[in-house]
Amino acid sequence: MKIELKNLPKSQLELSVELSANELAPYFDAAAAELSRQNSIKGFRPGFAPKDVVARELGQDKLKRLAFDLAIKEKSNEIIAERKISPVGDVKINKVAPQENGGLEFVTAFSVIPRIDPGDYKKIKVPVEEIKVDEAEIKTVLDDIRKSRAENSAVDRPAQKGDRVEIDFSVKKDGVLVDGGESKQHPLVLGEGHFIDGFENNLVGLKEGESKSFFLTAPVDYQNKDLAGKKIDFEVKMNLVQERKIPEISDEFAKSLGRFASAEDLKKNVAEGVKAEKELKVKEKQRAQIVEALVKNIDAEIPLELTQLELSKMTAELADSLARMNMTLENYLNHIAKTPEELKKDWEPQAEKRVKASLVLKEIAAQENIQVSDSEIEERLNHTLRSAPPLAPGQNLDLTALRGYVKSVIRNEKVFELLESQT
């Protein structure tokens, strides 16, 4: 058997193999046995018809095609295993050429995980930010808590800033209803600015049961490109006007929340929460800077299969995030006027960077002999399963894949902690 391996662009390998007639012969026997199991041949038990009988009954070409397929699959896998090659994705057959001497030449190609040189990662330094929490930040959170406990009572007067209202509305462009541009009994608080600029101002002065038509011009940078810079027509009916009574921060209010002894206790807890959130953001920023430093000088060619797999992960992440906001991926794509293919095309550089980051973190873990124990995996896995939403009907959980993912997350965290300790 003659074997030749050739490097191709995008971290692909080309495998060329020549088999002699003697090396190929066992695969004709195996093909004959398989075909005679699949097809009834008179006078022979399934799987026991001789290959000359199988060739006569089912055709020499059929026997030859299966023999070649079996030989290519087994020999490719055998060579890949012997040479400790890690293929990514499917093995593609590029050439199948029977030889005059009864042998076979075939050529396959497959992607492999590229060799990653992490460089002098021990010299990576990122700035350490000092974390401060000011009174304004604490007040913002406390105000949100107060608003969440507001008492709403219906009033028979025109709506004004600060009121909670419920409306029916429709949005049209050139007389045509915009996709998703209609809602009934829609709640909002006037003045919070959750709609297009000017919309809430037009509701001020409306009483329950009154309607109003008006138009606004969408900003040129509006997220919906179909509406950006365009005149939009609105029709609104006021269904309910409620006055909001927002409680003040007091010991009594703090106790009403259930786990605070005083207003000072509540304020202290909020300050700790704001600080913890800031610490998390700083850590995420620091780790993003570490990743940038790690991948900056990596010139390895990333296989298309790995990039496509990462793009699928990114799409699933977006779909999950949208689902938590009661929005579908399809509606989101319509909103930004993009197809799934266009979205993935935009994401390709980011996906390739994520693949490089994953590979370089794995390589550093190997060089530093960073291990993840079974007990660490099980503890994190159990926590993940406890906090995960229930599975939809018919949905199955791949525990093996999840366990592998959890292991990689813990391993990467250990690598980051190692690199952070250098700063």
C-alpha positions as CSV (number, residue, x, y, z in Angstrom):
1,M,0.0,0.0,0.0
2,K,1.3,3.4,-1.0
3,I,0.3,6.4,1.1
4,E,0.8,10.1,0.5
5,L,-0.4,13.0,2.7
6,K,-0.5,16.5,1.3
7,N,-1.3,19.8,3.1
8,L,-4.1,21.9,1.6
9,P,-5.3,25.4,2.4
10,K,-7.7,26.0,5.3
11,S,-6.1,23.3,7.4
12,Q,-7.1,20.5,5.1
13,L,-5.2,17.3,4.4
14,E,-5.3,15.3,1.2
15,L,-4.8,11.5,1.5
16,S,-3.8,9.6,-1.6
17,V,-3.7,5.8,-1.3
18,E,-2.8,3.0,-3.8
19,L,-4.0,-0.5,-3.0
20,S,-2.7,-3.6,-4.8
21,A,-5.1,-6.3,-6.1
22,N,-4.2,-8.5,-3.2
23,E,-4.9,-5.7,-0.7
24,L,-8.2,-5.0,-2.4
25,A,-9.4,-8.7,-2.6
26,P,-10.8,-9.0,1.0
27,Y,-13.1,-6.1,0.3
28,F,-14.6,-7.9,-2.7
29,D,-15.3,-10.8,-0.4
30,A,-16.8,-8.5,2.2
31,A,-18.9,-6.8,-0.4
32,A,-20.2,-10.1,-1.7
33,A,-21.2,-11.2,1.8
34,E,-23.0,-7.9,2.4
35,L,-24.9,-7.9,-0.9
36,S,-26.0,-11.5,-0.4
37,R,-27.3,-10.6,3.0
38,Q,-29.3,-7.7,1.5
39,N,-30.5,-9.7,-1.5
40,S,-32.0,-13.1,-1.7
41,I,-29.9,-15.4,-4.0
42,K,-31.4,-18.7,-4.9
43,G,-29.6,-21.7,-3.5
44,F,-27.6,-19.8,-0.9
45,R,-28.1,-18.8,2.7
46,P,-28.1,-15.0,3.3
47,G,-24.5,-13.8,3.4
48,F,-22.9,-17.0,2.0
49,A,-23.1,-16.6,-1.8
50,P,-19.7,-16.7,-3.5
51,K,-18.6,-13.4,-5.1
52,D,-18.7,-14.8,-8.6
53,V,-22.4,-15.8,-8.1
54,V,-23.1,-12.4,-6.5
55,A,-21.5,-10.6,-9.5
56,R,-23.5,-12.7,-12.0
57,E,-26.8,-12.2,-10.1
58,L,-26.5,-8.6,-9.1
59,G,-23.9,-7.2,-11.5
60,Q,-20.2,-6.8,-11.4
61,D,-20.5,-3.0,-11.2
62,K,-22.6,-3.2,-8.0
63,L,-20.1,-5.5,-6.4
64,K,-17.2,-3.4,-7.4
65,R,-18.8,-0.1,-6.1
66,L,-19.5,-1.6,-2.7
67,A,-16.0,-3.2,-2.5
68,F,-14.4,0.2,-3.3
69,D,-16.6,2.0,-0.7
70,L,-15.7,-0.5,2.0
71,A,-12.0,-0.3,1.1
72,I,-11.9,3.5,1.1
73,K,-13.8,3.9,4.3
74,E,-11.7,1.3,6.3
75,K,-8.3,2.2,4.9
76,S,-8.9,6.0,5.4
77,N,-10.0,5.4,9.0
78,E,-7.1,3.0,9.6
79,I,-4.5,5.5,8.3
80,I,-6.1,8.4,10.2
81,A,-5.9,6.5,13.4
82,E,-2.4,5.2,12.9
83,R,-1.1,8.7,12.2
84,K,-3.0,10.2,15.1
85,I,-4.8,12.7,12.9
86,S,-7.9,14.5,14.3
87,P,-10.3,15.1,11.3
88,V,-13.0,17.7,11.5
89,G,-16.3,17.0,9.7
90,D,-16.7,14.4,7.0
91,V,-14.0,12.7,4.9
92,K,-14.6,13.7,1.2
93,I,-13.8,11.3,-1.6
94,N,-12.2,13.3,-4.4
95,K,-11.0,10.4,-6.7
96,V,-11.7,6.7,-7.2
97,A,-9.5,5.2,-9.9
98,P,-9.4,1.4,-10.6
99,Q,-6.0,0.3,-11.8
100,E,-5.2,-2.0,-14.7
101,N,-3.4,-4.4,-12.4
102,G,-6.6,-4.9,-10.4
103,G,-5.7,-2.5,-7.7
104,L,-7.3,0.8,-6.6
105,E,-6.1,4.4,-6.2
106,F,-8.3,6.8,-4.2
107,V,-7.9,10.3,-2.9
108,T,-9.8,11.7,0.1
109,A,-9.6,15.1,1.7
110,F,-10.6,16.3,5.2
111,S,-10.2,19.2,7.5
112,V,-8.0,18.9,10.7
113,I,-7.7,20.9,13.8
114,P,-4.8,23.3,13.1
115,R,-1.7,23.4,15.3
116,I,-1.9,26.5,17.5
117,D,1.1,28.4,18.8
118,P,-0.1,30.4,21.8
119,G,3.1,32.5,21.7
120,D,4.6,34.0,24.9
121,Y,1.2,34.0,26.7
122,K,2.9,34.4,30.1
123,K,3.8,38.0,29.1
124,I,0.2,39.1,28.5
125,K,-0.7,42.0,30.8
126,V,-4.1,43.7,31.0
127,P,-4.9,46.8,33.1
128,V,-6.7,46.2,36.4
129,E,-9.6,48.6,36.8
130,E,-10.5,50.0,40.2
131,I,-14.2,49.4,41.0
132,K,-16.1,52.2,42.6
133,V,-19.8,52.5,43.3
134,D,-21.3,56.0,43.6
135,E,-24.5,57.2,45.2
136,A,-26.1,58.0,41.8
137,E,-25.8,54.3,40.8
138,I,-27.3,53.1,44.1
139,K,-30.2,55.7,43.7
140,T,-31.0,54.5,40.2
141,V,-31.4,50.9,41.4
142,L,-33.4,52.0,44.5
143,D,-35.7,54.1,42.2
144,D,-36.3,51.0,40.0
145,I,-37.2,49.0,43.1
146,R,-39.6,51.8,44.2
147,K,-41.2,51.9,40.7
148,S,-41.7,48.1,40.8
149,R,-43.8,48.5,43.9
150,A,-45.8,51.4,42.6
151,E,-49.6,51.4,43.2
152,N,-51.6,52.1,40.1
153,S,-55.1,53.6,40.3
154,A,-57.5,54.5,37.4
155,V,-58.2,58.2,37.0
156,D,-60.8,60.1,35.0
157,R,-58.5,62.7,33.5
158,P,-56.2,63.3,30.6
159,A,-53.0,61.3,30.7
160,Q,-49.8,63.0,31.8
161,K,-46.1,62.2,32.2
162,G,-45.6,59.5,34.8
163,D,-48.9,57.8,34.3
164,R,-49.3,54.1,33.4
165,V,-51.5,53.7,30.4
166,E,-52.8,50.9,28.3
167,I,-53.3,51.5,24.5
168,D,-54.3,49.9,21.3
169,F,-52.0,51.0,18.4
170,S,-51.1,50.3,14.8
171,V,-48.1,51.4,12.8
172,K,-48.3,52.0,9.0
173,K,-45.9,53.0,6.3
174,D,-47.4,54.3,3.0
175,G,-50.8,53.0,4.2
176,V,-49.5,49.4,4.8
177,L,-49.4,47.9,8.2
178,V,-45.8,47.3,9.3
179,D,-44.9,43.7,10.2
180,G,-45.5,43.4,13.9
181,G,-46.8,46.9,14.1
182,E,-50.0,46.3,15.9
183,S,-50.7,45.7,19.6
184,K,-53.8,45.6,21.9
185,Q,-53.9,46.6,25.6
186,H,-50.2,47.6,25.4
187,P,-49.0,48.9,28.7
188,L,-46.4,51.6,29.1
189,V,-45.4,54.4,31.4
190,L,-45.4,57.8,29.8
191,G,-42.0,59.5,29.9
192,E,-39.9,56.4,30.2
193,G,-39.0,56.7,26.4
194,H,-39.5,53.0,25.4
195,F,-41.0,54.0,22.0
196,I,-39.8,56.0,19.1
197,D,-39.0,59.6,20.1
198,G,-42.2,61.7,20.1
199,F,-44.6,58.8,20.4
200,E,-45.3,59.2,24.2
201,N,-45.6,63.0,23.9
202,N,-48.5,62.5,21.5
203,L,-50.4,60.4,24.2
204,V,-50.2,63.1,26.8
205,G,-53.6,64.7,27.1
206,L,-55.6,61.7,25.9
207,K,-58.4,60.5,28.1
208,E,-59.7,56.9,28.4
209,G,-61.7,56.0,25.2
210,E,-60.2,58.8,23.1
211,S,-58.3,58.1,19.9
212,K,-55.6,59.9,18.0
213,S,-53.8,59.7,14.6
214,F,-50.4,61.2,14.1
215,F,-47.2,60.7,12.2
216,L,-43.5,60.7,13.1
217,T,-40.3,60.4,11.2
218,A,-38.1,57.5,12.2
219,P,-34.4,58.3,12.9
220,V,-32.0,57.6,10.0
221,D,-30.2,55.1,12.2
222,Y,-33.4,53.3,13.3
223,Q,-32.8,49.6,13.9
224,N,-35.6,48.6,11.3
225,K,-33.9,49.6,8.1
226,D,-37.2,49.6,6.2
227,L,-38.5,52.4,8.4
228,A,-35.2,54.3,9.0
229,G,-35.7,58.0,8.0
230,K,-39.2,57.3,6.8
231,K,-42.6,58.8,7.7
232,I,-44.6,56.5,9.9
233,D,-48.3,56.8,10.6
234,F,-49.7,55.9,14.0
235,E,-53.3,55.2,15.2
236,V,-53.7,55.0,18.9
237,K,-56.7,54.4,21.2
238,M,-56.4,55.1,25.0
239,N,-57.9,52.3,26.9
240,L,-56.8,53.1,30.5
241,V,-55.1,55.9,32.4
242,Q,-53.6,55.1,35.8
243,E,-51.9,57.4,38.3
244,R,-48.9,55.9,39.9
245,K,-48.0,56.3,43.5
246,I,-44.4,55.4,44.0
247,P,-43.4,54.7,47.6
248,E,-40.5,56.4,49.3
249,I,-37.5,54.4,50.7
250,S,-38.1,53.9,54.4
251,D,-37.5,51.2,57.0
252,E,-41.1,50.1,56.5
253,F,-40.7,49.8,52.8
254,A,-37.5,47.9,53.2
255,K,-39.2,45.4,55.5
256,S,-42.1,45.0,53.1
257,L,-39.6,43.6,50.6
258,G,-39.2,40.6,52.9
259,R,-35.5,40.3,53.7
260,F,-34.3,43.6,54.9
261,A,-34.3,45.0,58.5
262,S,-34.1,48.6,57.5
263,A,-33.6,51.1,54.7
264,E,-29.9,51.2,55.5
265,D,-29.8,47.4,55.1
266,L,-31.6,47.6,51.7
267,K,-29.2,50.3,50.6
268,K,-26.1,48.3,51.6
269,N,-27.5,45.2,49.8
270,V,-28.0,47.3,46.6
271,A,-24.5,48.7,46.8
272,E,-23.1,45.2,47.1
273,G,-25.2,44.1,44.1
274,V,-24.0,47.0,42.0
275,K,-20.4,46.3,42.9
276,A,-20.8,42.6,42.1
277,E,-22.3,43.5,38.7
278,K,-19.4,45.9,38.0
279,E,-16.9,43.2,39.0
280,L,-18.5,40.8,36.6
281,K,-18.4,43.3,33.8
282,V,-14.7,44.2,34.5
283,K,-13.8,40.5,34.5
284,E,-15.6,40.0,31.2
285,K,-13.8,43.0,29.8
286,Q,-10.4,41.8,31.1
287,R,-10.9,38.4,29.6
288,A,-12.0,39.8,26.3
289,Q,-8.7,41.8,26.3
290,I,-6.8,38.6,27.1
291,V,-8.5,36.8,24.2
292,E,-7.7,39.6,21.8
293,A,-4.0,39.4,22.9
294,L,-4.0,35.6,22.5
295,V,-5.6,35.5,19.0
296,K,-3.9,38.6,17.6
297,N,-0.8,36.8,16.3
298,I,-2.4,33.4,15.5
299,D,-2.1,32.9,11.7
300,A,-3.4,29.3,11.6
301,E,-6.0,28.7,8.9
302,I,-9.3,27.7,10.5
303,P,-11.3,24.9,8.8
304,L,-14.6,26.0,7.3
305,E,-16.3,23.2,9.3
306,L,-15.2,24.7,12.6
307,T,-16.3,28.2,11.6
308,Q,-19.7,26.9,10.4
309,L,-20.2,25.0,13.7
310,E,-19.4,28.2,15.6
311,L,-21.9,30.1,13.5
312,S,-24.6,27.5,14.3
313,K,-23.8,28.0,18.1
314,M,-24.0,31.7,17.7
315,T,-27.4,31.5,16.0
316,A,-28.7,29.1,18.7
317,E,-27.4,31.6,21.4
318,L,-29.3,34.4,19.7
319,A,-32.5,32.4,19.4
320,D,-32.3,31.5,23.1
321,S,-31.8,35.1,24.0
322,L,-34.7,36.3,21.9
323,A,-36.9,33.5,23.3
324,R,-36.4,35.0,26.8
325,M,-37.8,38.2,25.4
326,N,-40.7,36.5,23.8
327,M,-39.4,37.1,20.3
328,T,-38.5,34.6,17.6
329,L,-35.4,34.5,15.4
330,E,-37.6,34.9,12.3
331,N,-39.2,38.1,13.7
332,Y,-35.9,39.5,14.7
333,L,-34.4,38.9,11.2
334,N,-37.5,40.5,9.6
335,H,-37.0,43.5,12.0
336,I,-33.4,44.0,10.9
337,A,-34.2,43.1,7.3
338,K,-31.6,40.3,7.0
339,T,-31.7,36.7,5.9
340,P,-30.1,34.0,8.1
341,E,-27.3,33.7,5.5
342,E,-26.6,37.5,5.6
343,L,-26.5,37.4,9.4
344,K,-24.0,34.5,9.4
345,K,-21.9,36.3,6.8
346,D,-21.7,39.3,9.1
347,W,-20.7,37.0,12.0
348,E,-17.9,35.1,10.2
349,P,-15.0,37.2,11.5
350,Q,-16.3,36.9,15.0
351,A,-17.0,33.2,14.6
352,E,-13.4,32.6,13.4
353,K,-12.0,34.6,16.4
354,R,-14.1,32.5,18.8
355,V,-12.7,29.3,17.2
356,K,-9.2,30.6,17.6
357,A,-9.8,31.6,21.2
358,S,-11.2,28.1,22.0
359,L,-8.2,26.4,20.4
360,V,-5.5,28.6,22.0
361,L,-7.1,28.2,25.5
362,K,-7.1,24.5,25.0
363,E,-3.5,24.5,23.9
364,I,-2.4,26.6,26.9
365,A,-4.3,24.2,29.2
366,A,-2.4,21.3,27.7
367,Q,1.0,23.1,28.0
368,E,0.2,24.0,31.7
369,N,-1.2,20.5,32.4
370,I,-4.5,22.1,33.6
371,Q,-6.9,19.3,34.6
372,V,-10.6,19.2,35.3
373,S,-11.8,16.6,37.8
374,D,-14.9,14.5,37.4
375,S,-16.2,16.0,40.7
376,E,-15.8,19.5,39.3
377,I,-17.7,18.6,36.2
378,E,-20.6,16.9,38.1
379,E,-20.9,19.8,40.5
380,R,-21.2,22.4,37.7
381,L,-23.4,20.1,35.6
382,N,-25.9,19.7,38.5
383,H,-26.0,23.4,39.0
384,T,-26.5,24.0,35.3
385,L,-29.4,21.4,35.2
386,R,-31.0,22.9,38.3
387,S,-31.1,26.4,36.8
388,A,-32.0,25.4,33.2
389,P,-35.6,25.8,32.0
390,P,-37.6,22.6,31.6
391,L,-37.3,20.7,28.3
392,A,-40.0,21.2,25.7
393,P,-42.1,18.1,24.9
394,G,-40.2,15.7,22.7
395,Q,-36.9,17.5,23.4
396,N,-34.0,15.3,24.6
397,L,-30.9,16.3,26.6
398,D,-27.5,15.1,25.3
399,L,-25.7,14.7,28.6
400,T,-22.5,13.5,27.0
401,A,-22.3,16.7,24.9
402,L,-23.3,18.9,27.9
403,R,-20.7,17.2,30.1
404,G,-18.0,17.9,27.4
405,Y,-19.2,21.6,27.2
406,V,-19.1,22.0,31.0
407,K,-15.6,20.5,31.1
408,S,-14.3,23.0,28.5
409,V,-15.9,25.9,30.3
410,I,-14.2,25.0,33.6
411,R,-10.9,24.4,31.8
412,N,-11.1,27.8,30.2
413,E,-11.9,29.5,33.5
414,K,-8.8,27.9,35.0
415,V,-6.7,29.2,32.1
416,F,-8.1,32.7,32.5
417,E,-7.4,32.6,36.2
418,L,-3.8,31.6,35.4
419,L,-3.4,34.4,32.9
420,E,-5.1,37.0,35.2
421,S,-2.7,36.1,38.1
422,Q,0.1,37.5,35.9
423,T,-1.4,41.0,35.8
